[in-house]
Amino acid sequence: MKKFIVIALMFFLVIGSTKAQRPDDRYDREKLEAARVAFITTRLDLKPEQAQKFWPIYNVFNDAREKSLREMSELGRTRDLDLSETEAKNRISKKFEIQRKLITDEEKFVKDLSGVITYNQIIQLDGLNREFARHIWQRRRDEDKK
């Protein structure tokens, strides 16, 4: 079980890395999203019927994850020096609550995906998100050199 949680956390962090990359003004967000969908669909070798089921599951999970990450970020963003100990304790408790929700959501995500794609593809998804982020970063760097 601990091994699964570690793998799930790694998966969660990597997926987050692709969304953490903010496209600058040179990139159309819709085109970037379409490229990500095409990249992942192709690399996972999703059949059309798999892709039809995969993307709604992925998008619901990803939207919920992003919302939770924003909440967690807001908890740590305020740098009030005048926080009471009670407020600080409440923020830390809320952070742990969000982290538990993230793990629960990811476990459900993996379970739901396992009915659509193989566990090997789920593991590949982890690497593909990193690979796509590197691919976009490399393209931006190459364009900046021109």
N, C-alpha and C positions, 0 to 999 in steps of 0.2 A: 504494500500500500504506500509506504514512504517513497519507494522508487517511482510509482505512478505520480505522486504529488510533485516530486522534483521534476519529472518529465513534463507534467502539466504546467508547472510554473515557468519552465524554460520555454515551452510553446507559447504561453501567454506573453512573456516578455518579448519574444521575437516578433510575434504578430504585432505587438505594440510598436515595435521599431519602424515598421513600414508606415504606420499612421503618424508616427511622431515626425516623420520627414515632411516638412511643410513645403509644398511646391511654391516657388516664387512666381512673380508676375509673368515670367516667360512661358509658364506651363498652364494650359487649360485644365482645370481640375477634372472635368468630365473626360477629357482625352487621357489623362493620367489614370483615372479609374478604369477606363476601357482597356488601356494597355495592361494594367494589373490583372484584370479579369482574363484577358487573352493569354497573358504570360502564365498564370497559374493553371488555367484550364488546359493549355497546351502541355505544360510540363508535367501535370498530373495525369495527362492522357485521359481526361474525362470524356466519356461518351456523352452525346447530347442529352440522353435521359438522366445521366448522373449529374451533369451540369445544371439541369433544370431543378433538381432537388438540392444540390450542393449549395448554390449561391444564396438562396433564401435563408438557409440555416446559417451559413457563414455571415451574411449581412446582419441578421438579427443578433447573433452573438457579438459581432464586432461593434455594432451600435451600442449595445448594452455595456460592453467592456469600455468603450470610449467614454460613455457617460460616467461610469464608476471611476475611471481614471481622472476625469475632470473634477469630480467631487473630492477625490483624494488630494488632488493638486491644490484645490482651494483650501483644504484644511491646513496645508503646510505653507501656503503662499503668504498669509498674513504674518507679518513679523512684529506683532504687538509685543512690546517689552512689558506692557502692563497687564498681560494675561494673568488671571488668577490661577492658582494651582488647580482649582476645580475645572475651569475652562480648558486648561492644558490637558488635564486628565481626560476630559470628555472628548477632546479632539483626537487624542491617542486611541481611545476606545472606539471612536467612530472609524478611524483609519483601519483598525483591526477588523471591525465589522465589514467594511468594504472589501478588505483583502479576503476574508472568508467567503463573501459573496462572489468575488471573482473566481475563486477556486471552484466553488459549487457550480457557477455558470459554465466554467470550462469543462468540468466533468460531464455536465449535461450536453454540452457542445460535442465533445468527443463521442459520447454515447449516441447522440442523434446522427452524427456523421458516420458512425460505424455501420449504420443501416444503409448508407449510400455509397461509401467508398471503403477501401480496406484500411486496416490499421497501418500498413506500410505507407499508404498514400497520406494518411493523417500525419505520420512522422515526416514524410517528404514535404508536406505543406509547411511545416516549421522552417525547413531549410529554404523553401521557395520564397517565402516572404523576405528572408534575409537577402537572398540572391536578387530578388526584384529591387529591393532598396539599394543594393550595391550597383545594379545595372543602371538605375536612374541617376545615382550619384556620379557614376563614371560618365554617363552621357552629358550631364551638366558640366562636369570638369572638362570634357573634351570640347564642348561648345564654348566654354570660357576661354580656351586656348586659341580659338579661331579669331 
